[in-house]
Amino acid sequence: MARMKFLCDADRCIECNACVTACKNEHEVPWGINRRRVVTLNDGKPGERSVSMACMHCTDAPCASVCPVNCFYTTADAVVLHSKDLCIGCGYCFYACPFGAPQYPRVGNFGSRGKMDKCTYCTGGPEPDLSTIEYEKYGSNRLAEGKLPLCAEMCSTKALLAGDGEMIAQIYRERVIKRGYGSGAWGWKTAYRETVAI
Amino acid sequence: MRLGTTISRTFVAMMALVAVAAIDAPARAQAPTTAPNPTADSVNEDLLFKQDPKIHGRISIPDQKAANLIQPQGREWRLFHEGWMPWIGAAAILGMIAALALFFFTRGRIKLEHSEESGRKILRFNGFERFTHWMTASCFVILALSGLNYIFGKRLLMPIIGPEAFATLAQWAKYSHVYLAWPFMLGIVFMFAVWLRDNIPNRIDWQWIKAGGGFIGKAHPHAERFNAGQKVVFWMVTGFGTAMGITGLMMLFPFYATDINGMQVMQGIHSLIGVVFIAAILAHIYIGSLGMEGAYDAMGSGKVDLAWARSHHDLWVEKEQAKTASGPQLRPHQAPAE
């Protein structure tokens, strides 16, 4: 089985936010929740870079570790998913996550945050694949259809890569060697305790 | 003369210009030969982490909290919450239970000492005081159990009752934790207002502590309405209660007063104080019920045996009796003043 990862090539990202829009539309993500976002670093200064970020589906995921009801599970493709039936909306995953991935429908409303929502790597949830109930709770399940996450698939500059970690790391490595520079695989050290060696 | 000066000045200026151009020339000539390096000033993850513990940028969506790209501090919080907290919690609570059991089996129940005053009653806590105590106490018990559920539920209860039943229970535990926090905080405020007057530390407390509170040996050191031990409980409850309230509110209203790192710290303080608070209250429950005969009546009916009051709170009894010589504090069947 593959070990699915995301890699954002910041030297290619043009901050068009198409990945953000695609994700929101594909999964009909509610207002106020962004499963994916684009952050611009050093905005307006020389060396400005933009990075598209979502749940990184960490190795030994902190969210899963701190969850008081153990509602997280990791799929055979190493995608970190959770059950909205078990989630109690306590907010622990949101304290633990290094990437700000877990979000709640009503974050400012005490005691009733609602069920946590985050990027599913377009893999749905624990319900049967491609069922209506799965779509309503978690959005579409593109992996079950043999497709990769839509954010990466439709990235116009191919900055955002999704797929098997080895494979996308190789693509990135070849790019860096060919063009002679690269600002690195953002978040990989934090999420996977490794980086793409060039 | 004038013209000569002008010419010479112009010459000097021209020479200076030529000199500047000569110095500048190699730099200008070199520039186009080097290819533009787009990474020369490019931001780098390692460098950004050296400047700041989290990587922060600009974001175009309305949720400005999402402008934090990477904030790895959650790993330390995780280590604390999953690695340390279950052990700290278990040590505090089981340790206290073991200590109380040891005390019970060595010292035994502290018996009521009978005297000629036995059977007569004195009002120790009025209705409002008892209401305040029990409102806070009942909230505390549920808050403690639902709080411990966050740490121990998945480890102890979930394997027994299964994930679905446990998630339902945990959901209700969470709601009760969040909603009962309010009457609990109100109770802390009431307690502070009602009992502060009788809980100011003084010299008598020092004597009480030096005498070991009468726990060791048979002698009863002097005490006013509250002895030093009870004063410790008062200050512990109001202090810890306030701390729990503040840290809890920080988590109930995320981002109003603190960011994600602040909430991690708040959660840490909340859980640490929480387990110590629970352990301390276990001792309070023990001494107020099983540990001491006659003590429970104070918060039960509000009226305690005069003999008990005389031996445990002698100075308070004297004060009360002096205040009400005719004895409205005492049952009518007491010896009438003749």
Interface residues (C-beta under 8 A of the other chain):
Chain A: A10 D11 E15 N17 V20 G32 N34 R37 V38 V39 T40 L41 N42 D43 K45 P46 G47 E48 R49 S50 V51 M53 P62 S65 V66 C67 P68 V69 N70 C71 D85 L86 C87 I88 G89 C90 G91 Y92 F94 Y95 A96 C97 P98 F99 G100 V107 G108 F110 G111 Y181 G182 S183 G184 W186 G187 K189 T190
Chain B: N37 P38 T39 A40 D41 S42 V43 N44 E45 D46 L48 I55 G57 R58 I59 S60 I61 D63 K65 A66 A67 N68 L69 I70 Q71 P72 Q73 G74 R75 W77 R78 H81 E82 N149 Y150 I151 G153 K154 M158 P163 E164 F166 A167 A170 Q171 K174 Y175 V178 Y179 M251 L252 F253 P254 F255 Y256 I260 M263 Q264 Q267
